[in-house]
Amino acid sequence: MSTVTTLKLAHLPDNLFAYITLYDDVENAAFLQQQLLEGNIDFEYAFIDASVIISSTHLLAAVFRAANDWTNGRLKTKNVHSEIVFCLTMNNNIAESFRRFGISPSTTALYAIKLSTTPSINAATVELHLSKLIQGNPLPFEDARIAEYTDIAKVRKIYKLTDLGRNNLKSTGKGIKGKIDQSEDARIANGGRMKEEAERKELEVMVLGLMALRGAT
């Protein structure tokens, strides 16, 4: 079974697809970052640190905007894949966006994204190529798994939303979990999870709004 998720981007050319894979236990992030800095075209992907992505919607908003800008000749960075990283930010500082959302030597979980900018790019070729580039464990791209890697405190800090949901949405290193007393009954525990999810959704909405505001400036 392929670990590459293939997504058709609505309202864009029919032959434009996004191929996305989540990697855990990455061992060569420093090497990957160096290849990006050197402009090695064999590494032309959007490599994004998984800790700064709150949901699939968050990531796909950046993918869609970058793809749309590429289609219309409006890129502000050198290619559509670096543009995806840039589109996650809420300001126009390209270097800062790479530092905050791109990979670093300490990255252990990342998203690898490739757009089908040429006919030779498809899910099979992307999966094969990534298997040679990344030393890590490929995983499906899905919201339940995405939440395991989100560093909520880091997301709040990046988007300057440090007070949102502070009392209930907890950041726990690799991921996020609401602190629920195991002695409570199932109803109370379920209520806690629902509240946590509502706060995560609220954070997502505010992040998307800030990303959109940059597009309006």
C-alpha positions in Angstrom: 0.0 0.0 0.0 1.3 3.4 -1.0 2.2 5.8 1.8 1.9 8.8 -0.6 -1.4 10.6 -0.5 -2.5 12.0 -3.9 -4.8 15.0 -3.8 -6.4 16.8 -6.8 -6.4 20.5 -6.3 -9.8 22.0 -7.0 -10.1 24.9 -9.4 -6.6 24.3 -10.8 -5.5 22.5 -14.0 -6.7 18.9 -14.2 -3.2 17.6 -14.4 -2.0 19.3 -11.2 -1.8 17.0 -8.2 -0.2 17.2 -4.8 1.6 14.2 -3.4 2.1 14.3 0.4 3.8 11.9 2.8 4.4 12.2 6.6 7.7 10.9 7.8 8.5 10.0 11.4 11.9 9.0 13.0 13.8 11.1 10.4 17.5 10.6 10.8 18.9 12.8 8.0 17.1 16.2 8.4 20.4 18.1 8.5 21.5 16.5 5.2 18.1 17.3 3.6 18.3 20.9 4.8 21.7 21.3 3.4 20.6 20.1 0.0 17.8 22.6 0.0 20.2 25.4 0.9 22.6 24.4 -1.9 19.7 24.4 -4.4 20.0 20.7 -5.3 17.2 20.1 -7.8 16.9 16.5 -6.8 15.6 17.7 -3.5 13.0 20.0 -4.9 10.2 19.3 -2.4 8.4 21.2 0.3 9.9 19.7 3.4 7.9 21.0 6.4 8.5 20.4 10.1 5.5 18.4 11.3 5.5 20.2 14.7 4.1 23.4 13.1 1.1 21.9 11.3 -2.1 21.8 13.1 -4.3 19.9 10.6 -4.6 18.8 7.0 -6.6 22.0 6.2 -3.7 24.1 7.5 -1.2 22.5 5.3 -3.4 22.2 2.2 -4.3 25.9 2.4 -0.6 26.7 1.8 -0.4 24.0 -0.9 -3.4 25.4 -2.8 -2.2 29.0 -2.6 1.3 28.1 -3.8 -0.1 26.0 -6.6 -2.5 28.8 -7.6 0.3 31.4 -7.6 2.5 29.1 -9.6 -0.2 28.6 -12.2 -0.7 32.3 -12.5 3.0 33.3 -12.5 3.0 35.0 -9.1 5.6 33.1 -7.2 7.7 35.1 -4.7 10.2 32.3 -4.1 12.4 30.3 -6.5 9.9 27.5 -7.1 6.4 26.2 -6.2 7.7 23.9 -3.4 9.6 26.7 -1.5 6.4 28.8 -2.1 4.4 26.2 -0.1 6.6 26.8 2.9 6.4 30.5 2.4 2.6 30.4 2.2 2.3 29.1 5.8 3.5 32.4 7.2 1.5 35.4 8.2 4.0 38.0 6.9 6.1 38.5 3.8 9.5 37.6 5.3 10.6 34.6 3.1 13.8 33.8 5.2 11.7 33.8 8.4 9.1 31.5 6.9 11.8 28.9 6.0 13.2 29.1 9.6 9.8 28.7 11.2 8.2 26.1 9.0 11.0 24.4 7.1 13.1 21.6 8.4 16.1 22.0 10.7 18.8 19.6 11.8 16.7 18.8 14.9 13.6 17.8 12.8 12.5 14.3 13.5 9.1 14.4 11.8 8.3 16.1 8.5 5.9 16.4 5.6 7.3 15.9 2.1 5.2 17.5 -0.6 5.6 17.4 -4.3 3.4 18.9 -7.0 3.1 17.4 -10.5 4.7 20.2 -12.3 5.8 17.9 -15.1 4.1 14.8 -16.6 6.9 12.5 -15.2 5.8 13.3 -11.6 3.3 10.9 -10.2 2.6 9.0 -6.9 4.8 6.1 -7.9 7.8 8.1 -8.9 7.5 10.4 -5.8 7.3 7.4 -3.5 10.3 5.8 -5.0 12.3 9.0 -5.0 11.5 9.8 -1.4 12.5 6.3 -0.3 16.0 7.1 -1.5 16.1 10.6 -0.1 14.7 10.4 3.4 15.9 8.1 6.2 12.7 7.8 8.1 9.4 6.0 8.5 6.7 7.0 6.0 3.2 7.3 7.3 -0.3 8.1 5.9 -1.3 11.8 5.7 -4.4 12.0 7.9 -5.7 14.4 10.6 -5.7 11.8 13.4 -2.0 11.2 12.9 -1.2 14.9 12.2 -2.4 15.8 15.7 0.2 13.5 17.2 3.0 15.7 16.0 1.6 19.2 16.5 3.4 21.3 19.0 0.5 23.6 20.0 2.7 26.0 22.0 5.0 26.4 19.0 2.1 27.1 16.7 0.6 29.6 19.1 4.0 31.4 19.4 4.6 31.5 15.6 1.2 33.0 14.9 1.2 35.2 18.0 -1.8 33.4 19.5 -0.3 32.6 22.8 -3.5 33.1 24.9 -5.8 31.0 22.9 -7.0 27.9 24.7 -4.1 28.0 27.1 -6.0 26.4 30.0 -7.1 23.3 28.1 -5.1 22.6 25.0 -1.8 21.1 26.1 1.4 20.6 24.2 3.3 17.4 25.0 6.6 17.3 23.1 5.9 15.0 20.1 2.2 15.8 20.0 -0.8 17.0 21.9 -3.0 15.4 24.5 -5.7 16.8 26.8 -5.0 16.0 30.4 -7.9 13.8 31.5 -8.0 12.1 34.9 -8.2 8.4 34.2 -10.5 8.0 37.2 -13.2 10.1 35.6 -16.1 8.3 33.9 -16.3 8.0 30.1 -18.8 10.8 29.8 -16.5 13.3 31.4 -13.5 12.1 29.5 -15.4 12.3 26.3 -16.4 15.9 27.1 -12.8 16.8 27.7 -11.8 15.4 24.3 -14.6 17.3 22.6 -13.6 20.6 24.3 -9.9 20.0 23.3 -11.0 19.3 19.7 -13.1 22.5 19.7 -10.2 24.6 20.9 -7.9 23.0 18.3 -10.5 23.9 15.6 -10.6 27.4 16.9 -6.9 27.7 16.7 -7.0 26.3 13.1 -9.5 28.9 12.1 -7.5 31.8 13.5 -4.3 30.5 11.8 -6.0 30.2 8.4 -7.3 33.7 8.9 -3.8 35.1 9.5 -2.5 33.3 6.5 -5.3 34.7 4.3 -4.6 38.3 5.6 -1.0 38.1 4.3 -2.5 37.4 0.9 -4.5 40.5 1.1 -1.5 42.7 1.8 
